[in-house]
Structures are given as C-alpha cells and as structure tokens.
Amino acid sequence: MVRFRTKSDAPDLHSQLESLLDQVWRSESDWRLWDRLDAADMLETQREKRRKDHGTSKAA
C-alpha cells in the first residue's frame, strides 16, 4: 500500500475507484483478446487435423 505524507496527498475515494475499475476493464479486454487467440489457434489445429485425416482416407 502506498503511504502519503498528508491526507491531502491521497487521491479521493472516487479517483481510487475509477483507477481500480480502469485496471479491471483493461485486464478483461486482455483476457478477451487471449480467448480469441486461443479459439483461433484451436480452430486452425482442428482444420489441420481434418486435412490430414481427409488426406489419409483418400490414400487408403
């Protein structure tokens, strides 16, 4: 926790809450980005597997 020299140096409660919410929103945005990247990677992995399976079934 940050210590302030005087009470007037400390940000008011509204500013502290705004800062906290801003951090939460930025974190949620990052998590959504990573979720989309994970989903895209999973889809590409499934497509590759289907291509390989389709190629081996034609060769048989």
C-alpha positions as CSV (number, residue, x, y, z in Angstrom):
1,M,0.0,0.0,0.0
2,V,1.2,3.5,-0.8
3,R,1.7,5.8,2.1
4,F,1.0,9.5,1.7
5,R,2.6,12.3,3.7
6,T,-0.6,14.2,4.4
7,K,-4.2,13.4,4.0
8,S,-4.5,15.9,1.1
9,D,-1.8,14.0,-0.9
10,A,-4.1,10.9,-1.0
11,P,-6.4,10.6,-4.0
12,D,-10.1,10.8,-3.1
13,L,-12.2,7.6,-3.0
14,H,-13.9,8.3,-6.3
15,S,-10.5,8.6,-8.1
16,Q,-9.3,5.4,-6.4
17,L,-12.4,3.5,-7.5
18,E,-12.1,4.9,-11.1
19,S,-8.5,3.8,-11.3
20,L,-9.4,0.3,-10.0
21,L,-12.2,-0.1,-12.5
22,D,-9.9,1.1,-15.3
23,Q,-7.5,-1.7,-14.4
24,V,-10.2,-4.3,-14.3
25,W,-11.6,-3.2,-17.7
26,R,-8.1,-3.3,-19.2
27,S,-7.5,-6.8,-17.8
28,E,-10.9,-8.1,-19.1
29,S,-10.0,-6.7,-22.5
30,D,-6.7,-8.5,-22.5
31,W,-8.4,-11.8,-21.4
32,R,-10.9,-11.5,-24.2
33,L,-8.1,-11.0,-26.7
34,W,-6.3,-14.1,-25.4
35,D,-9.6,-16.0,-25.5
36,R,-10.0,-15.1,-29.2
37,L,-6.4,-16.0,-30.0
38,D,-6.8,-19.4,-28.2
39,A,-10.1,-20.0,-30.1
40,A,-8.4,-19.2,-33.5
41,D,-5.5,-21.5,-32.7
42,M,-7.8,-24.3,-31.7
43,L,-9.8,-23.9,-35.0
44,E,-6.7,-24.0,-37.0
45,T,-5.5,-27.1,-35.2
46,Q,-8.8,-28.8,-35.9
47,R,-8.6,-27.8,-39.6
48,E,-5.1,-29.2,-39.9
49,K,-6.2,-32.5,-38.3
50,R,-9.2,-32.7,-40.7
51,R,-6.9,-32.1,-43.7
52,K,-4.5,-34.8,-42.6
53,D,-7.4,-37.3,-41.8
54,H,-9.0,-36.5,-45.2
55,G,-5.7,-37.0,-47.0
56,T,-5.1,-40.4,-45.4
57,S,-8.7,-41.6,-46.1
58,K,-8.3,-40.8,-49.8
59,A,-4.9,-42.6,-49.9
60,A,-6.4,-45.8,-48.4
